[in-house]
Amino acid sequence: MAKKRKFYAVKKGRKPGLYLTWDAAKQQVDGFAGAVYKSFLTKAEAEEWMATASRKTTRKVSTQTPSTVTPSIILYTDGGSRNTGNVRGGHVRKEDVAAWAFLIQKDGESISGSNGEFGATNNRMEIMALINGLQKIIDRYGEKAAVLVVADSKYVLDAIQRNWLSGWQRRGWKKANGEIVANKELWQAVASILKRMPNLEYRWTKGHATNEGNVFVDQLLNKTMDRMLREPTEFEAPKKAVSNPKPSLAVQDSTADFEQLGLFHNQQISDD
């Protein structure tokens, strides 16, 4: 007996629409945070589900609302650390190194930035990468820029896309169990920036794999940590929480970094 043909409807994914094979649909939803999709036996049923889902979707202005503007800028972010806090039961020591990095790509131009701290956690560095990358985009391209944020940190992406961030805000920067949110001052800075940038989209990527942008920021932050070990006086320990945090920003001409890492050879690298 012939196998019945199915239609795959992707409501939320990399490219929403109808697909004739699961392999094609899977490419749109696999690894996409918050993907929504369903299979049907007839095309009419699939189209009706898509149309009904669209009618039921409410337009809500928030930092989590997907942008309707096609992103013209890609922002890669990453944070990392070399500390005993990465081991179960371990604790971050004041001499442990940690760093963040970002890469911005737009119309053949690439801009990168990186900095580090002693005694910082990996999660803190992930947030710092996002803050500094978005702030650089605001400074250079404006708050209305359409940006696709690509990161390998579920900690950062889930906080934004699963509305943890808005929940923390409502509860006075406390978790559901009453505990103060870790990295509170950084999350406050994130919330402030997201309110100013309405055209943001997010995509998770597997870390240290095949995504060239992710590989670049990972290697860049590791170069920063190497420099911290050679020149420790150039870096500092994390500061205590402040009411109006102003994230540090270390943006550089990235030509040497790109050439040494063998990435994006055909790109124009500049940071005027």
Secondary structure, DSSP 8 states (H G I E B T S, - for coil): ------EEEEEESSS-EEESSHHHHHHHHTT-TT-EEEEESSHHHHHHHHHHHHHH-----STTS--SS---EEEEEEEEEESGGGSTT----TT-EEEEEEEEEETTEEEEEEEEEET--HHHHHHHHHHHHHHHHHHHH-TT--EEEEES-HHHHHHHHTSHHHHHHHTTSB-TTS-B-TTHHHHHHHHHHHHH---EEEEE--TTSS-HHHHHHHHHHHHHHHHHHH-GGG-B------SS------EE--HHHHHHHT--TTSEE---
